[in-house]
Amino acid sequence: MTQNNNQKLIVLATGGTGGHVFPAEALAEVLLVSSHKIVLITDKRFANFKTGALSQVQTRTIRTGTVAGSLIKKIFGVAGLAAGMVQAFMLLRRLKPAVVIGFGGYPSFPTLFAASILHIPTIIHEQNSVLGRANRLLAGRVQHIATSFPNTLMMEDKDKGKIVVTGNPVRASVKALRNLPYSGLQQDGKVNILVTGGSQGATIFSQVVPAAIALLPESLRARIRVDQQCRESDVAATREAYKELGINADVAAFFVDLPTRLAGAHLVIARSGASTIFELAVSGRPAILVPLPTSMDNHQYYNANAFEDVGGGWVMNQNGFTAQSLAARLEAFITAPDTLTKAAENAKKLGAENSAQKLAEMVLKV
C-alpha cells in the first residue's frame, strides 16, 4: 500500500472469534477506503476468519490465555497473557501506531495494556450489552469506550464519562441488506428458515429444529426450506434428519455467503452474540433467539432481550427450547405471517447502519 504524508498507522486488536473479528473487519473496511495503514494483532484462531477487508491488512499473532477454569488452567492462562504482553510491547514499540483500538477477547488485553504503558492513545469497543472481562480490566486505562448498546452493564461509574454509543459495526455485505425489503410470506409460498449457532455452531439446534419441523402438519412442512450452519460433527446427522423428512435443506459447518442467505430468510433461529443481533437489526430480519446459557456473564441473554424489547424477535431460553415449543411457534408464524413482517420492521429500530463510520470517525479524532 502506498503511504501518503497524512496516513496514520492504526492497530486493531481482537480475539480470534467471529463476535470480535466481524466488527473489526467492518471498521477496517472504512479505514482502508481512507488509505490508512492497518495492522491487526490477534491470535491463531483468526485463521478461520481471514477474509474480506482483514485479508488486506498485515496480521500479527501473539500468545494469549484465559484466566478461567481450574487452577492449572489459570496458571497457564496468566503465563500466556504475560508472554503476549511482552510480544505486544515489542510490536508496538516497533510499529509506533497513532492509535490502538481493541475489540475484546483475551488477545486484545496484552495489546491494549502495552499501548497504555507506551502512552499510545487507546479505545476499546464493546459489542455486547455486558462489558466483557478483558474490556472490564482495560476500561480504567483507555481514553475512550465505544459501546453497541445504549446501556452497557458492568461499567464502573468512574468510566461512564468515556462512553460513546456507536452501535456494533457490521460488514458491508450485511449493511447492503439495509435497503433490501423483507420479503413477507406468501400464501402457500416457501418459508425460508436460516439457522445459525454463531462461529461455534450449536448442537441443540441440530437436535431440536429438525424434530420441531417433523411435528408440523404436512401442508406446512412441505413449504419449508432450511439453511443450517452447525458443528462439523453434527453435519451428517442433521442432513440425514432433513432428508428423512423430505425437507429441502442446505447444511454446512460454515457459510461463506451468509449475508445472501440472511437476505432471503423469512425467519432466523440463532444464538444471540452481538454480531448476530446487529446483523439481524441492520438487515431487518425477524428471529427466534436462544441465548447461550454459558456465555460470559450471561451477556447473550441481555443481548437477546434488547432485541426482543424493540419487537424484532422472540427469546427462547435453552431449557425451554424443545421440539414441541418450537413447532408451536413455527406453526403460529406460518399461519399468521403478518407477525413476522411486523417483527422485521421493528428489528431495524436497534440497527445502527452507520456504526462503522461512527467508530472510524472516533478513531481518527483520537
Order of alpha helices (4+ residues) and beta strands (2+ residues): beta-alpha-beta-beta-alpha-beta-alpha-beta-alpha-beta-beta-alpha-beta-alpha-alpha-beta-alpha-beta-alpha-beta-alpha-beta-alpha-beta-alpha-alpha-alpha
